[in-house]
Amino acid sequence: MTLLRFLGLLFLLVSIFAGTAAVVALTVIAMRFWPLSLTLILALAIFHFAIQQSPRRRD
């Protein structure tokens, strides 16, 4: 049972490291290609505005 707990915690630690590395990599890419990041932010803002303006359906 101790080995299973150790392997689970090891998997959790590796997952945290992988997630952190992915966030850092995406941040570096966003800073390197800032027009792409600006376009993505603008597209998300337009999508959010469109969702807010659409009438809500009641089923």
C-alpha atoms as one frame of an Amber mdcrd trajectory, in Angstrom:
protein
   0.000   0.000   0.000   2.911   2.334   0.724   4.348   1.694  -2.735   1.023
   2.516  -4.370   0.776   5.770  -2.411   4.360   6.657  -3.361   3.692   6.010
  -7.051   0.521   8.091  -6.906   2.320  11.011  -5.281   5.174  10.693  -7.780
   2.671  10.820 -10.641   1.088  13.894  -9.067   4.457  15.625  -8.762   5.398
  14.857 -12.374   1.982  16.134 -13.510   2.491  19.400 -11.628   5.924  19.834
 -13.221   4.530  19.114 -16.696   1.695  21.598 -16.229   4.074  24.274 -15.022
   6.401  23.661 -17.966   3.464  23.944 -20.379   2.362  27.269 -18.881   5.907
  28.644 -19.041   6.305  27.460 -22.649   3.015  29.047 -23.690   4.005  32.297
 -21.989   7.337  32.354 -23.807   5.630  31.646 -27.142   3.034  34.363 -26.458
   5.801  36.881 -25.705   7.811  35.855 -28.765   4.871  36.063 -31.176   2.939
  38.950 -29.613   0.731  39.707 -32.661  -0.650  36.164 -32.454  -1.342  36.657
 -28.753  -3.035  39.991 -29.454  -5.187  38.366 -32.147  -6.200  35.580 -29.768
  -7.181  38.050 -27.037  -9.184  40.120 -29.536 -10.968  37.008 -30.844 -11.866
  35.906 -27.305 -13.172  39.392 -26.488 -15.370  39.416 -29.609 -16.646  35.928
 -28.800 -17.462  36.985 -25.236 -19.319  40.061 -26.512 -21.281  37.928 -28.986
 -22.257  35.463 -26.248 -23.441  38.295 -24.013 -25.566  39.852 -26.779 -27.244
  36.650 -27.962 -30.760  35.994 -26.663 -31.005  33.181 -24.155 -33.144  30.201
 -25.135 -35.387  28.468 -22.652 -36.031  24.815 -23.409
